[in-house]
């Protein structure tokens, strides 16, 4: 590669770096996490009665109460974090996960006992539990990997905890130009909630 081509590549990668939201520390958008949480709440609300271990609106109410202060701290983009908000966010994910785990146990029990009089509703409930499982693991990965969503966008890479997951963008820096431009090293790419939801479904 001659000097002209090298300069073109460097300029191209500099523009790619400037396009990425992390570069100006905007933070990850709050909306996807809110929608994912609301989806998990809704899926729980429409479960059959036999898969509920507390009154139907108790757990969704608690989850929504936990969601409110998180939105208050970071209403649009996730740029701030303190010990309280971190504890609340992890508690919210744990509560969703625990309730879904209990529902899964009740579902298995219903399928292997005389409670399973009709298969259709239980199959639909199994789909709801599976969808919630994808959401809760995606949220858990998102909250825990590399210190969480705020740390991933606000801290320098040298300050980030070790990564728990490896994405293709983390190893594309030696690929062809249009692929390398989106790599972690070139564009300062970091995973977002959608990436963790994709991983959680595997």
C-alpha positions as CSV (number, residue, x, y, z in Angstrom):
1,X,0.0,0.0,0.0
2,X,1.5,3.3,-1.1
3,X,1.4,6.6,1.0
4,X,-1.7,7.9,-0.9
5,X,-3.7,4.7,-0.3
6,X,-2.6,4.6,3.3
7,X,-3.7,8.3,3.8
8,X,-7.1,7.5,2.1
9,X,-7.6,4.5,4.5
10,X,-6.7,6.6,7.5
11,X,-9.0,9.4,6.5
12,X,-11.8,6.9,5.9
13,X,-11.4,5.3,9.3
14,X,-11.2,8.7,11.0
15,X,-14.6,9.5,9.5
16,X,-15.9,6.1,10.6
17,X,-14.7,6.8,14.2
18,X,-16.5,10.1,14.2
19,X,-19.8,8.6,13.1
20,X,-19.9,6.2,16.1
21,X,-22.0,7.5,19.0
22,X,-19.4,6.3,21.6
23,X,-16.9,8.7,20.1
24,X,-18.7,11.8,21.5
25,X,-19.9,9.9,24.7
26,X,-23.6,10.1,23.8
27,X,-24.3,6.9,25.7
28,X,-26.6,4.1,24.7
29,X,-30.2,4.9,24.1
30,X,-32.5,4.0,27.1
31,X,-35.6,3.2,24.9
32,X,-34.6,-0.4,23.8
33,X,-34.1,-1.5,27.4
34,X,-37.4,0.0,28.4
35,X,-39.2,-1.7,25.6
36,X,-37.5,-5.0,26.4
37,X,-38.5,-4.7,30.1
38,X,-42.1,-3.8,29.2
39,X,-42.2,-6.8,26.8
40,X,-41.2,-9.1,29.6
41,X,-43.8,-7.6,31.9
42,X,-46.5,-8.0,29.3
43,X,-45.5,-11.6,28.6
44,X,-45.8,-12.4,32.3
45,X,-49.2,-10.6,32.6
46,X,-50.8,-12.9,30.0
47,X,-49.5,-16.2,31.3
48,X,-52.1,-18.7,32.3
49,X,-53.2,-18.6,35.9
50,X,-51.6,-21.9,36.7
51,X,-48.2,-20.5,36.0
52,X,-48.5,-17.7,38.4
53,X,-47.2,-18.1,42.0
54,X,-48.3,-14.7,43.3
55,X,-51.3,-12.4,42.3
56,X,-51.0,-11.5,38.6
57,X,-50.1,-7.8,39.0
58,X,-47.7,-8.0,42.0
59,X,-44.5,-8.8,40.2
60,X,-45.2,-6.6,37.1
61,X,-46.0,-3.8,39.5
62,X,-42.7,-4.2,41.3
63,X,-40.8,-4.4,38.1
64,X,-42.4,-1.2,36.8
65,X,-41.6,0.6,40.1
66,X,-38.0,-0.4,39.7
67,X,-38.0,0.8,36.1
68,X,-39.2,4.3,37.0
69,X,-36.0,5.5,38.9
70,X,-33.8,4.0,36.1
71,X,-35.6,6.1,33.6
72,X,-35.4,9.2,35.9
73,X,-31.6,8.8,36.1
74,X,-31.1,8.3,32.4
75,X,-34.3,9.3,30.5
76,X,-32.9,9.3,27.0
77,X,-29.3,8.2,26.9
78,X,-27.4,6.2,29.5
79,X,-24.6,8.5,30.6
80,X,-24.9,8.5,34.4
81,X,-24.6,5.8,36.9
82,X,-24.4,5.6,40.7
83,X,-24.4,2.7,43.2
84,X,-28.2,3.0,43.7
85,X,-29.1,2.9,40.0
86,X,-26.7,0.0,39.4
87,X,-28.3,-1.9,42.3
88,X,-31.8,-1.2,41.0
89,X,-31.0,-2.2,37.4
90,X,-29.5,-5.5,38.5
91,X,-32.4,-6.2,40.9
92,X,-34.9,-5.6,38.1
93,X,-33.2,-8.1,35.9
94,X,-32.9,-10.6,38.7
95,X,-36.6,-10.2,39.5
96,X,-37.7,-10.8,35.9
97,X,-35.4,-13.8,35.7
98,X,-36.5,-15.3,39.0
99,X,-40.2,-15.0,38.1
100,X,-39.7,-16.5,34.7
101,X,-37.7,-19.4,36.3
102,X,-40.6,-20.2,38.7
103,X,-43.1,-20.0,35.8
104,X,-40.9,-22.4,33.9
105,X,-41.0,-24.8,36.8
106,X,-44.8,-24.5,37.1
107,X,-45.1,-25.0,33.3
108,X,-43.1,-28.3,33.4
109,X,-45.2,-29.4,36.4
110,X,-48.4,-28.7,34.5
111,X,-47.2,-30.6,31.4
112,X,-46.3,-33.8,33.3
113,X,-49.3,-33.9,35.7
114,X,-53.0,-34.1,35.3
115,X,-53.2,-30.3,35.1
116,X,-52.3,-30.5,31.4
117,X,-55.8,-31.0,30.1
118,X,-55.3,-29.0,26.9
119,X,-52.0,-28.7,25.1
120,X,-52.6,-25.5,23.1
121,X,-52.6,-23.1,26.0
122,X,-49.5,-24.7,27.6
123,X,-47.6,-24.6,24.3
124,X,-48.4,-20.9,24.0
125,X,-47.3,-20.4,27.6
126,X,-44.1,-22.2,26.8
127,X,-43.5,-19.8,23.9
128,X,-44.1,-16.9,26.3
129,X,-41.6,-18.3,28.8
130,X,-39.0,-18.9,26.1
131,X,-39.4,-15.3,24.8
132,X,-39.0,-13.9,28.3
133,X,-35.9,-16.1,28.7
134,X,-34.3,-14.5,25.7
135,X,-35.2,-11.0,27.0
136,X,-33.9,-11.6,30.6
137,X,-30.6,-13.2,29.5
138,X,-30.1,-10.4,27.0
139,X,-30.7,-7.8,29.7
140,X,-28.4,-9.7,32.1
141,X,-25.6,-10.0,29.6
142,X,-26.1,-6.3,28.7
143,X,-25.9,-5.3,32.4
144,X,-22.9,-7.4,33.3
145,X,-20.6,-7.4,30.3
146,X,-17.7,-4.9,30.5
147,X,-19.2,-3.1,33.5
148,X,-22.6,-2.4,32.0
149,X,-24.0,-0.1,29.4
150,X,-22.9,3.2,31.1
151,X,-19.3,2.0,31.7
152,X,-19.0,0.6,28.1
153,X,-19.7,4.0,26.6
154,X,-18.4,6.5,29.2
155,X,-15.1,4.9,30.2
156,X,-11.9,4.7,28.2
157,X,-11.2,1.2,26.8
158,X,-8.2,0.9,29.1
159,X,-10.5,1.3,32.1
160,X,-13.1,-1.3,31.0
161,X,-13.3,-4.7,32.8
162,X,-12.5,-7.8,30.8
163,X,-15.1,-8.7,28.2
164,X,-17.3,-11.7,28.8
165,X,-18.3,-12.0,25.2
166,X,-16.5,-11.7,21.9
167,X,-18.4,-10.2,18.9
168,X,-17.3,-10.3,15.3
169,X,-16.6,-6.5,15.4
170,X,-13.9,-7.2,18.0
171,X,-11.8,-9.1,15.5
172,X,-12.6,-7.5,12.1
173,X,-9.9,-4.8,12.2
174,X,-7.7,-6.7,9.7
175,X,-10.5,-7.3,7.2
176,X,-11.2,-5.4,4.1
177,X,-11.7,-1.7,4.4
178,X,-15.5,-1.5,4.6
179,X,-15.6,-4.3,7.2
180,X,-12.6,-3.0,9.2
181,X,-14.2,0.4,9.5
182,X,-16.9,-1.0,11.8
183,X,-14.5,-2.9,14.0
184,X,-14.0,-2.2,17.7
185,X,-10.4,-1.0,17.2
186,X,-11.2,1.3,14.2
187,X,-14.6,2.8,15.1
188,X,-14.5,2.3,18.9
189,X,-17.5,0.0,18.5
190,X,-19.1,-1.4,21.6
191,X,-22.1,-3.8,21.8
192,X,-25.6,-2.6,22.6
193,X,-28.7,-4.3,24.0
194,X,-29.6,-5.6,20.5
195,X,-26.3,-7.4,20.3
196,X,-26.8,-9.1,23.6
197,X,-30.4,-10.1,22.8
198,X,-29.0,-11.7,19.6
199,X,-26.5,-13.6,21.7
200,X,-29.1,-14.7,24.3
201,X,-31.3,-16.4,21.7
202,X,-28.5,-18.8,20.7
